[in-house]
Amino acid sequence: MRAAAFLYPWDVAGDPDAARRVADLGVRQVTLAAAYHSTRALTPRHPRHRVVTARHAAVLYPPAAERWAGRALRPYPQDWVAGADPFGEAAQALADAGLEVHSWVVLAHNSRLGTEHPAIAVRNAYGDRYPWAPCIARAEVRAYLRDLAAEAAVRPGARGTELESCGWYGLAHPHAHDKTGGVPLTGAAQYLMSLCFCEVCAAGYTGLGVPAEEVRRAVVRALEPVWAGADGGGGAGGGRAGEWRGVERLLGGELSALVRSWRDGAARALRREAVAAVRAAAGAGFQVLLHADPAAHRCGADAGADPGDVLAYADGVVVPCTGDDAAREDALAPFAAAREGSAPGRVLAANLTVVTAMGGSPGTLAADAAHAAALGADELRLYHAGLAGDGDLAAVRRALAGLSG
């Protein structure tokens, strides 16, 4: 079972032993960040530092000046990793160690972009802006993300790419010193708090037959019991299907279908445009995978996508699979079923967290991988080789040796 590990360029750049350590894990591929959001990351083995603070979303290579000249929405360069091209430096070191490199590109998740250009950010039913979440229904946002995907994905040394956040982002955001957990929100309530009411989305709802102000007021009414401590749609059953039943219970079937139709259309357009742009820039033989969730209403890094639609044009998907067997089946089974009717060779990669302190379970990696394979997964993604401690990496090494043996 082919395995790949996620890495940041700063895990490798400046550490002459990093690439060899990763290769010794038993992975064949590294998915290396080329465009990433703000973060504070531990580097437990690096000889020069222990913590890297990426202050804002940025590209980890020199962006092409001619591509972005005169454009308001453009990628931000980084200045926290030494060298003009950290991605290129790390990619070369990893390739020299015998590892295949694929780029890792985060798209619709950029707090600095939304702060500097607030009009492009998702605006919820109460009028609050989410600067980390550019509204993908906006033409200028899709044009920016499409061109970013093409540039960041097709870096020298990359044999393929994985596009993250290629869809809607919403309320949920691992923000520094986050204080939004005072009222527990179910998946249904999270969705309602993630609906966008910028002028573009408002026009979209109205164009589908219901005035946007009517939709907005309905969302606010639906959420009133949540703030009072009601279950927020939680009585509708478990899993992804239960979340959507909760949305319908809170908002009503007609309005739920309307907003989902608008949002699904915007997400499909972005995904198709991004994949086409990467393919046009890369040429034949360049693999394009999408980080995706099989529930179209879900927002975030693994943005919701209809399994049959996304497998019609992407080379495959990377699916969040951390958790118990039931959670893994809920995530993988819809994609496995859709793959039966898709073009041959579509990849179904199970993404498993292998950092114990971040909720991962490296000690059960072999069993979890076997379960994912039984559900149809043919590859593994391991999050995250740069963040994991030595004990976690030792468990990964043992598990991968058993899987290949």
N, C-alpha and C positions, 0 to 999 in steps of 0.2 A: 504494500500500500504506500504510494508515494506520499512523502511528508515534506512540508515546508514550514519554516519558522519565520515569524515576523521580527524585523529589526529596524532600528533607526540608524541613520548614517553615523551619528555620534557614538553609537555602540562600537563601531569599527574604526572610524577615522582616528588616528593617533594611537591605536592599540595594535601593535604588530602581531599579537597572539590571538586576536578576536576571531578572525576568519577561520583559523585552524580549530579553535574551540567549537565553533558552530558546526563545522564539517564533522568533527568527532562525535557530535550528537547522533549522527546517522541520518540527518535530513539530506535531501537532494537539491533543495531549492531554498532560497531566501526571498521573502517578500519585503522589499526595502522601501522605506518611506521616501517619496519624492516631493509630495505636497502634503502638509500635515497641519493640524490645528494646534492651538496653544496647549502647552502641557508642562508639567514638572516631572522629570523622569529620573529614576535612580539608575546609576551605572555601577553596579557593585564590584566589577572586576577591572574597570578602566584604570590605567596607570597614572592618568593626569587629573581625573575628577571623579566625584561620586554623585553629583546631582547636576543635571542640565535643565535649565529653565528656558523653555521656548516661549517668549513673552506674547507672541501673537501667531496666528496662522501664517504660514510662509511656505515658499518653495525652497527646497534644499539643493538647488542647482542655480546657475545664472540664467534668469529668464531672458528671452529674446527681446531686445529693445524694439526691434522693428514690428514685432507682432502686437505689442501693447502700446505703442506710441499714440498719444492723443486720446486714450480711452480712460474713462472715469473708473471703471471696474477693472482692476489689474492685480496680478499676484504681488505679494510683498516679499522682498528678499529677506533672508535671515542674516543675523550677525553673531550668533551664539556658538557656531562651530567654525573653527579656523579653516581657512582655505576658500578658494573661489567656488569649488564644486564638491561639497561633502558627499553628495550622492555618487558622483563619478569616482571619487577616491575610494569610497567603501565598496562600490560595485566591482571595481578592478581587483581589490584585495580578495573579495569573495570569489570572483571568477578564478583567480589564481589558485585558490584553495579547492577548486573543482566543483564549486557550487553554481547552479543556474540562478540567475538574478531576474526577478520580476519586480516592476515598480508597484508601489502602493500609493494610491492617489486619493486623498480626501477631498471631496467636492463641496457639497452644500452644508458646510459647517465652518464658519469663519466669523468670530466675534469682532475682529477689527474692521472687517469689511462692513458689517452691519452697523457698527458704531459710527464710522466715518460717512456712511451712506444710509441713514436710517430709513429712507423711503423704500428701500429694497427689502427690508426685513419683514418677516411674518408679524402680523398685527392681530392679536387675539380678539375675542368678542367684546372685551372690556376696553379695547384701545391700547393695550400694552404691547410694546415692541419686543421682539426677541432678537437682539442683534446677532446672536450666534447662528441664526436660522434664516438665510436668504430665501425669499419666496420664489420657488421654482416655476410658478405660473407666469412670472414676468419675463418678457422677451429679452430684456437686457441681462437678466441673471442667467438665463439659459445660454445666451451667446457667450457670456464670460465663462461659464462652467464647461461648455463644449470646447472652447479653445484652451482652457486650462487642462482639460482631460487630454487633449491631443499633445500638448507640449510636455506635460509632466509625465505622461505614460511612456512616451517614446524617447527615453533617454539612452544615450550610448551605453551598450552593455546589457540592456534589458531585453529579455526574450518574450516578455508578456507583461500584462498589467492586471491589477485588481483595483477596481473602482469602488470606493467606500462612500457612503452618504450620497449616493446617486439617486436622490428622491427627496421626500419631505423630511425636514427636521422640525421639531416642535418644542413643547414645554420641557421635556426631560433633557437635562444637560448636566454632565458632571462638572459643575461650575465651582470655582474656588470659594470656600466658606459658604456653601449652599445652605439656604435657610427656607426651602420650599416644602419641607416634609412635615410641617406642623399639622396639616390635614391630610390623612392618607388618601391617595387617589388611585382608584382602580384603573385598569387599562382603558375602559370606556371613558372615564372622566379625563384621563390624560389626553385621549384623542380629541375630546371636545375643547380642551384647553389649548390644543395645537392647531385648531382650525384657523385659517387666515382670513382676515377681512380687510386687507389692503384694497385699494381702488380696483386693481386688476381682478382679484378674486371676487370682490363685490359685483363687478360687472359680469363675471362668469356665472355666479349664482343667479343673477337676474336674467341673464340670457337663457338659462335653463328653465325659466318659468316661474320662479318665486323671487320677489323683491329681496335684495340682500339684507335690508333692515329687518325684514320679517324673519329671515334665517338667523340673524344675529340675536334678535330678542328671544327667539326660541332656544338658542344655545344658553343664553344667560338664565332663562327660566329653568332649563333642564339642570343647570349646575347649582341652583339655589339650595336644593336638599343636600348636596354634597358638602357645602360650607357649613351646613347645620349638623353634619355628622351622620347623614344617611349613607347607605352602602355604595352609592354612586354607580348603580348598575351591576353591582357585584353579585347579585342573586341570580344571574343568568347562566350559570354554569362555568366550567373552567376552560382553560386553553384559549387559543386564538379565536375559535368560533364563539366561545362564551363572551369574550370581549366585545365582539361585534353585536351579539344579541343584546349586550348591555347598552351599546350605543343606540340601538333601535328602541330599546325600552325607555331611554332617557329623552331622546330627540324625536322619536316617531319614525315609522318606516319610510314615509315619503321624503321627509327632509334628510334623513340619513342617506337614502339612495341618491338624492340630488347632490349633496356635498361630496359624496364618494365618487360620483361620476365626474365631477369637475376635477377633483384632486387626482383621481386615477389617470385622467387624460393628460394632465400636466406632467405627472411622473413618467408615464409612458413616453411622452415626447422627449423629455430630458434624457432618459436612458437610451432611446434609439439614436438621438442626436449625438450623445457622447460616444457611444460605441462606434457609430459611423465615422465620427471625426478621428478617433484613434486608429481605426482601420485605414482610413485615407492617408494618415500620416505615417503609418508603420509599414503598410504593404502586407503581402501574403505571409502566412506562417506566424504571425504575432498573436499570441493568445490574449483574449479579453474576457475576464471574469468580473462578475458583479457581486459585491457583498449584499445579500438580500435576505429578507424574511418572507415566508409564504403568505402572510396575512397582509393584504394590500393596504389596510388601514394603519399599519404600524409605521412610526416615524423613527428616525435616528440613523446611526451608523449603518445598520443593516436595514435599509429602508424597504418598506413593504412593496412587493411586486407580485403580480399574477404569475404563477409558475409557468404556465403554458406560454404566456406572452414572452417572458424574458428568455426562455430557452429557445425561442424561435430565432433569435438573432445574436445573443451572446454565446460565447463558447462554454459557459457554465456559470455556476454560482458558488459562493462561499457562504455557508449557512451557520448561524450561531447555534452551537450544540453543547455548550457547558450546562451542566445540570444533571438531573436524573434521567433514567431511561424514558420515562413518559414525556419529559420535555424534549428529549432528543427526537423521539418519534414524531411529536407534534410539529417539529421544525423540518425534519427531513422527508417525511412521507409524502407531502404534497409535491415536492420537487421530483422525488423518485417516480411518482405516478406520471407526472407531466413529461418526464424524460422518455418514457416509453413511446410517446408519439412524436418526439423531436428528432432532429438530425442526429446521425451517429456521432459518437465522440464527445458528447456534452459532458462536462466535468461537474461532479457533485462533491464538493469539498466540505468536510465537517470541521468547523472551527472550534477548537477546544482550548480553554484557558489552562495553562500549566504553571501558573504562579499561585502557590498555596495562599499567600496573603491577600490575593486579589480574587479569592473565591474559586480558584482552580483546584484540580485534583490530579497532580502528576502521578501519584501512586496508583491510580486506577486507569491510567492512560491506555494500557493494553486492552483492558476489558471494555473501556468506553469506545476505543477505536474499533474493536471487533463488533460491538453493538451497532455502531454507525455503519460499518461495512454491511452488516446484515440488513440494514434499512436501505441500502443502495449507495452509500458514499463510496467513492473510489480513491479519494485523496484526503489527507489531513492538513489542517493549518494549526500551528501551535503558537498561541499567544501567551508570552512574548519572550523570546530567548534572551533579549537584552535586559529585561526586568527581573528575570528569575534568579533566585539564589542558587548557590552551588548544589545544595541538597535537591532542589527541584530539578535542576539540569541532570543530576545523576539519575534520578528516577526516569526522566525522559530518555536518557541514553539506554537504560536497561529495557524500557518498554519498546523502543524502536528496534533494538537488537533482537528482541523476541519476535516482533512482527515480521522482521526480514528473515528470521531463521527458519 
